[in-house]
Amino acid sequence: MKVSVVIPTYNDEATIGGTLESVFAQRFDGGFEVIVVNDGSTDGTRAVLEKFGERLRVIDQENAGVAAARNAGIRAAVGEYIALLDGDDTLTEEMLEKTVPLLDKNPACVAVFTNGMEVDGAGKVVKSSYVERGRDHSPTLDEMLSGVPWPILVGSIVIRREMLIAIGGFPDEFNAGHWGGEDTFIYLLLRERGEFIYLPEVLVRHRLREFRAHYANRLRSRRFEVDSAEEFSDFERRFEGHTLLARLAREHFGARGRKIAAWAIDRNANELASVGLMAMHEGNSGFARRCYRASIRYRPLRLKTYFRLGWAMLPAEVSRWLSPMLAPRLRRSLAGPPFIPFQDRAQ
């Protein structure tokens, strides 16, 4: 078997069918298997998977997070190469046909990645090219450690399975409830082992999940409460993926990992501040205050967050009285919502 396509899925009932159809439409004659790890889905995902019958292998497990799900798929795989894909993204028909030969011809190469596009929930193109100019080449390890993570979409990369096993797969610390960071760290470990080749063709469609709708619905339904510090701590743990990335980058790469660690901490501070703005916009100033204080713990020198915290501490009648006196841009910066259309975008 040449390639194992590993797809973790959690409550992707609406999208997993399209994802799988894009895999089975591959114009690749080298032989591939499809492994779907159902990470404790509670919707109709399992029923959708059953419709594909023996065309795929399904591994069911209790919800343990995307890192554990990918590891389960990698352990079960028999392919020489692993193609990673998420349960709401899709491939073009040429993805395997164009990437696998590059690995075959370049034994020093541990992975091949391509360009991709970003689409919204309806499939409309939001960004036609994910890889920006200046980063559209095969990176060195120093380039990948230089700050903002290298633009490699999960669905755009094909990796030698032996290398994934050699680095131990995805770190177990990235468990259920942690958002982000695990793919960035894995790419760094792999690049340390060998070369990456960049193929400048758009061969994957990455679906963005709406940041605003995601949090606004939960704030309106009062699913984010502030009755205790313990309850907020449960919420804040959702951001620990990037905290883990920062720690692991510093531990493994030492001084070379400081810039990528700083980016990860900034990402946490930005996302918590953004949720705080969303909470203010939805009238939940108590939750906003907790978000701002948490953001300050990550970035204590960011003055903007202190101003937002001060605004959130004002009595509602005072902020309503002052609000018309503020310039629109300043009012939005203090009262929200944040101008972040998608979860994957930083503030």
Secondary structure as a PSIPRED ss2 file (coil, helix, strand):
# PSIPRED VFORMAT (PSIPRED V4.0)

   1 M C   1.000  0.000  0.000
   2 K C   1.000  0.000  0.000
   3 V E   0.000  0.000  1.000
   4 S E   0.000  0.000  1.000
   5 V E   0.000  0.000  1.000
   6 V E   0.000  0.000  1.000
   7 I E   0.000  0.000  1.000
   8 P E   0.000  0.000  1.000
   9 T E   0.000  0.000  1.000
  10 Y C   1.000  0.000  0.000
  11 N C   1.000  0.000  0.000
  12 D C   1.000  0.000  0.000
  13 E C   1.000  0.000  0.000
  14 A C   1.000  0.000  0.000
  15 T C   1.000  0.000  0.000
  16 I H   0.000  1.000  0.000
  17 G H   0.000  1.000  0.000
  18 G H   0.000  1.000  0.000
  19 T H   0.000  1.000  0.000
  20 L H   0.000  1.000  0.000
  21 E H   0.000  1.000  0.000
  22 S H   0.000  1.000  0.000
  23 V H   0.000  1.000  0.000
  24 F H   0.000  1.000  0.000
  25 A C   1.000  0.000  0.000
  26 Q C   1.000  0.000  0.000
  27 R C   1.000  0.000  0.000
  28 F C   1.000  0.000  0.000
  29 D C   1.000  0.000  0.000
  30 G C   1.000  0.000  0.000
  31 G C   1.000  0.000  0.000
  32 F E   0.000  0.000  1.000
  33 E E   0.000  0.000  1.000
  34 V E   0.000  0.000  1.000
  35 I E   0.000  0.000  1.000
  36 V E   0.000  0.000  1.000
  37 V E   0.000  0.000  1.000
  38 N E   0.000  0.000  1.000
  39 D E   0.000  0.000  1.000
  40 G C   1.000  0.000  0.000
  41 S C   1.000  0.000  0.000
  42 T C   1.000  0.000  0.000
  43 D C   1.000  0.000  0.000
  44 G C   1.000  0.000  0.000
  45 T H   0.000  1.000  0.000
  46 R H   0.000  1.000  0.000
  47 A H   0.000  1.000  0.000
  48 V H   0.000  1.000  0.000
  49 L H   0.000  1.000  0.000
  50 E H   0.000  1.000  0.000
  51 K C   1.000  0.000  0.000
  52 F C   1.000  0.000  0.000
  53 G H   0.000  1.000  0.000
  54 E H   0.000  1.000  0.000
  55 R H   0.000  1.000  0.000
  56 L C   1.000  0.000  0.000
  57 R E   0.000  0.000  1.000
  58 V E   0.000  0.000  1.000
  59 I E   0.000  0.000  1.000
  60 D E   0.000  0.000  1.000
  61 Q E   0.000  0.000  1.000
  62 E C   1.000  0.000  0.000
  63 N C   1.000  0.000  0.000
  64 A C   1.000  0.000  0.000
  65 G C   1.000  0.000  0.000
  66 V H   0.000  1.000  0.000
  67 A H   0.000  1.000  0.000
  68 A H   0.000  1.000  0.000
  69 A H   0.000  1.000  0.000
  70 R H   0.000  1.000  0.000
  71 N H   0.000  1.000  0.000
  72 A H   0.000  1.000  0.000
  73 G H   0.000  1.000  0.000
  74 I H   0.000  1.000  0.000
  75 R H   0.000  1.000  0.000
  76 A H   0.000  1.000  0.000
  77 A C   1.000  0.000  0.000
  78 V C   1.000  0.000  0.000
  79 G C   1.000  0.000  0.000
  80 E C   1.000  0.000  0.000
  81 Y E   0.000  0.000  1.000
  82 I E   0.000  0.000  1.000
  83 A E   0.000  0.000  1.000
  84 L E   0.000  0.000  1.000
  85 L C   1.000  0.000  0.000
  86 D C   1.000  0.000  0.000
  87 G C   1.000  0.000  0.000
  88 D C   1.000  0.000  0.000
  89 D C   1.000  0.000  0.000
  90 T E   0.000  0.000  1.000
  91 L E   0.000  0.000  1.000
  92 T C   1.000  0.000  0.000
  93 E C   1.000  0.000  0.000
  94 E C   1.000  0.000  0.000
  95 M H   0.000  1.000  0.000
  96 L H   0.000  1.000  0.000
  97 E H   0.000  1.000  0.000
  98 K H   0.000  1.000  0.000
  99 T H   0.000  1.000  0.000
 100 V H   0.000  1.000  0.000
 101 P H   0.000  1.000  0.000
 102 L H   0.000  1.000  0.000
 103 L H   0.000  1.000  0.000
 104 D H   0.000  1.000  0.000
 105 K H   0.000  1.000  0.000
 106 N C   1.000  0.000  0.000
 107 P C   1.000  0.000  0.000
 108 A C   1.000  0.000  0.000
 109 C E   0.000  0.000  1.000
 110 V E   0.000  0.000  1.000
 111 A E   0.000  0.000  1.000
 112 V E   0.000  0.000  1.000
 113 F E   0.000  0.000  1.000
 114 T E   0.000  0.000  1.000
 115 N E   0.000  0.000  1.000
 116 G E   0.000  0.000  1.000
 117 M E   0.000  0.000  1.000
 118 E E   0.000  0.000  1.000
 119 V E   0.000  0.000  1.000
 120 D C   1.000  0.000  0.000
 121 G C   1.000  0.000  0.000
 122 A C   1.000  0.000  0.000
 123 G C   1.000  0.000  0.000
 124 K C   1.000  0.000  0.000
 125 V E   0.000  0.000  1.000
 126 V E   0.000  0.000  1.000
 127 K E   0.000  0.000  1.000
 128 S C   1.000  0.000  0.000
 129 S C   1.000  0.000  0.000
 130 Y C   1.000  0.000  0.000
 131 V C   1.000  0.000  0.000
 132 E C   1.000  0.000  0.000
 133 R C   1.000  0.000  0.000
 134 G C   1.000  0.000  0.000
 135 R C   1.000  0.000  0.000
 136 D C   1.000  0.000  0.000
 137 H C   1.000  0.000  0.000
 138 S C   1.000  0.000  0.000
 139 P C   1.000  0.000  0.000
 140 T C   1.000  0.000  0.000
 141 L H   0.000  1.000  0.000
 142 D H   0.000  1.000  0.000
 143 E H   0.000  1.000  0.000
 144 M H   0.000  1.000  0.000
 145 L C   1.000  0.000  0.000
 146 S C   1.000  0.000  0.000
 147 G C   1.000  0.000  0.000
 148 V C   1.000  0.000  0.000
 149 P C   1.000  0.000  0.000
 150 W C   1.000  0.000  0.000
 151 P C   1.000  0.000  0.000
 152 I C   1.000  0.000  0.000
 153 L C   1.000  0.000  0.000
 154 V H   0.000  1.000  0.000
 155 G H   0.000  1.000  0.000
 156 S H   0.000  1.000  0.000
 157 I E   0.000  0.000  1.000
 158 V E   0.000  0.000  1.000
 159 I E   0.000  0.000  1.000
 160 R E   0.000  0.000  1.000
 161 R H   0.000  1.000  0.000
 162 E H   0.000  1.000  0.000
 163 M H   0.000  1.000  0.000
 164 L H   0.000  1.000  0.000
 165 I H   0.000  1.000  0.000
 166 A H   0.000  1.000  0.000
 167 I C   1.000  0.000  0.000
 168 G C   1.000  0.000  0.000
 169 G C   1.000  0.000  0.000
 170 F C   1.000  0.000  0.000
 171 P C   1.000  0.000  0.000
 172 D C   1.000  0.000  0.000
 173 E C   1.000  0.000  0.000
 174 F C   1.000  0.000  0.000
 175 N C   1.000  0.000  0.000
 176 A C   1.000  0.000  0.000
 177 G C   1.000  0.000  0.000
 178 H C   1.000  0.000  0.000
 179 W C   1.000  0.000  0.000
 180 G C   1.000  0.000  0.000
 181 G C   1.000  0.000  0.000
 182 E H   0.000  1.000  0.000
 183 D H   0.000  1.000  0.000
 184 T H   0.000  1.000  0.000
 185 F H   0.000  1.000  0.000
 186 I H   0.000  1.000  0.000
 187 Y H   0.000  1.000  0.000
 188 L H   0.000  1.000  0.000
 189 L H   0.000  1.000  0.000
 190 L H   0.000  1.000  0.000
 191 R H   0.000  1.000  0.000
 192 E H   0.000  1.000  0.000
 193 R H   0.000  1.000  0.000
 194 G C   1.000  0.000  0.000
 195 E E   0.000  0.000  1.000
 196 F E   0.000  0.000  1.000
 197 I E   0.000  0.000  1.000
 198 Y E   0.000  0.000  1.000
 199 L E   0.000  0.000  1.000
 200 P E   0.000  0.000  1.000
 201 E E   0.000  0.000  1.000
 202 V E   0.000  0.000  1.000
 203 L E   0.000  0.000  1.000
 204 V E   0.000  0.000  1.000
 205 R E   0.000  0.000  1.000
 206 H E   0.000  0.000  1.000
 207 R E   0.000  0.000  1.000
 208 L C   1.000  0.000  0.000
 209 R C   1.000  0.000  0.000
 210 E C   1.000  0.000  0.000
 211 F H   0.000  1.000  0.000
 212 R H   0.000  1.000  0.000
 213 A H   0.000  1.000  0.000
 214 H H   0.000  1.000  0.000
 215 Y H   0.000  1.000  0.000
 216 A H   0.000  1.000  0.000
 217 N H   0.000  1.000  0.000
 218 R H   0.000  1.000  0.000
 219 L H   0.000  1.000  0.000
 220 R H   0.000  1.000  0.000
 221 S C   1.000  0.000  0.000
 222 R C   1.000  0.000  0.000
 223 R C   1.000  0.000  0.000
 224 F C   1.000  0.000  0.000
 225 E C   1.000  0.000  0.000
 226 V C   1.000  0.000  0.000
 227 D C   1.000  0.000  0.000
 228 S C   1.000  0.000  0.000
 229 A H   0.000  1.000  0.000
 230 E H   0.000  1.000  0.000
 231 E H   0.000  1.000  0.000
 232 F H   0.000  1.000  0.000
 233 S H   0.000  1.000  0.000
 234 D H   0.000  1.000  0.000
 235 F H   0.000  1.000  0.000
 236 E H   0.000  1.000  0.000
 237 R H   0.000  1.000  0.000
 238 R H   0.000  1.000  0.000
 239 F H   0.000  1.000  0.000
 240 E H   0.000  1.000  0.000
 241 G H   0.000  1.000  0.000
 242 H H   0.000  1.000  0.000
 243 T H   0.000  1.000  0.000
 244 L H   0.000  1.000  0.000
 245 L H   0.000  1.000  0.000
 246 A H   0.000  1.000  0.000
 247 R H   0.000  1.000  0.000
 248 L H   0.000  1.000  0.000
 249 A H   0.000  1.000  0.000
 250 R H   0.000  1.000  0.000
 251 E H   0.000  1.000  0.000
 252 H H   0.000  1.000  0.000
 253 F H   0.000  1.000  0.000
 254 G H   0.000  1.000  0.000
 255 A H   0.000  1.000  0.000
 256 R H   0.000  1.000  0.000
 257 G H   0.000  1.000  0.000
 258 R H   0.000  1.000  0.000
 259 K H   0.000  1.000  0.000
 260 I H   0.000  1.000  0.000
 261 A H   0.000  1.000  0.000
 262 A H   0.000  1.000  0.000
 263 W H   0.000  1.000  0.000
 264 A H   0.000  1.000  0.000
 265 I H   0.000  1.000  0.000
 266 D H   0.000  1.000  0.000
 267 R H   0.000  1.000  0.000
 268 N H   0.000  1.000  0.000
 269 A H   0.000  1.000  0.000
 270 N H   0.000  1.000  0.000
 271 E H   0.000  1.000  0.000
 272 L H   0.000  1.000  0.000
 273 A H   0.000  1.000  0.000
 274 S H   0.000  1.000  0.000
 275 V H   0.000  1.000  0.000
 276 G H   0.000  1.000  0.000
 277 L H   0.000  1.000  0.000
 278 M H   0.000  1.000  0.000
 279 A H   0.000  1.000  0.000
 280 M H   0.000  1.000  0.000
 281 H H   0.000  1.000  0.000
 282 E C   1.000  0.000  0.000
 283 G C   1.000  0.000  0.000
 284 N C   1.000  0.000  0.000
 285 S H   0.000  1.000  0.000
 286 G H   0.000  1.000  0.000
 287 F H   0.000  1.000  0.000
 288 A H   0.000  1.000  0.000
 289 R H   0.000  1.000  0.000
 290 R H   0.000  1.000  0.000
 291 C H   0.000  1.000  0.000
 292 Y H   0.000  1.000  0.000
 293 R H   0.000  1.000  0.000
 294 A H   0.000  1.000  0.000
 295 S H   0.000  1.000  0.000
 296 I H   0.000  1.000  0.000
 297 R H   0.000  1.000  0.000
 298 Y H   0.000  1.000  0.000
 299 R C   1.000  0.000  0.000
 300 P C   1.000  0.000  0.000
 301 L C   1.000  0.000  0.000
 302 R C   1.000  0.000  0.000
 303 L H   0.000  1.000  0.000
 304 K H   0.000  1.000  0.000
 305 T H   0.000  1.000  0.000
 306 Y H   0.000  1.000  0.000
 307 F H   0.000  1.000  0.000
 308 R H   0.000  1.000  0.000
 309 L H   0.000  1.000  0.000
 310 G H   0.000  1.000  0.000
 311 W H   0.000  1.000  0.000
 312 A H   0.000  1.000  0.000
 313 M H   0.000  1.000  0.000
 314 L C   1.000  0.000  0.000
 315 P C   1.000  0.000  0.000
 316 A H   0.000  1.000  0.000
 317 E H   0.000  1.000  0.000
 318 V H   0.000  1.000  0.000
 319 S H   0.000  1.000  0.000
 320 R H   0.000  1.000  0.000
 321 W H   0.000  1.000  0.000
 322 L H   0.000  1.000  0.000
 323 S H   0.000  1.000  0.000
 324 P H   0.000  1.000  0.000
 325 M H   0.000  1.000  0.000
 326 L C   1.000  0.000  0.000
 327 A C   1.000  0.000  0.000
 328 P H   0.000  1.000  0.000
 329 R H   0.000  1.000  0.000
 330 L H   0.000  1.000  0.000
 331 R H   0.000  1.000  0.000
 332 R H   0.000  1.000  0.000
 333 S H   0.000  1.000  0.000
 334 L H   0.000  1.000  0.000
 335 A H   0.000  1.000  0.000
 336 G C   1.000  0.000  0.000
 337 P C   1.000  0.000  0.000
 338 P C   1.000  0.000  0.000
 339 F C   1.000  0.000  0.000
 340 I C   1.000  0.000  0.000
 341 P C   1.000  0.000  0.000
 342 F C   1.000  0.000  0.000
 343 Q C   1.000  0.000  0.000
 344 D C   1.000  0.000  0.000
 345 R C   1.000  0.000  0.000
 346 A C   1.000  0.000  0.000
 347 Q C   1.000  0.000  0.000
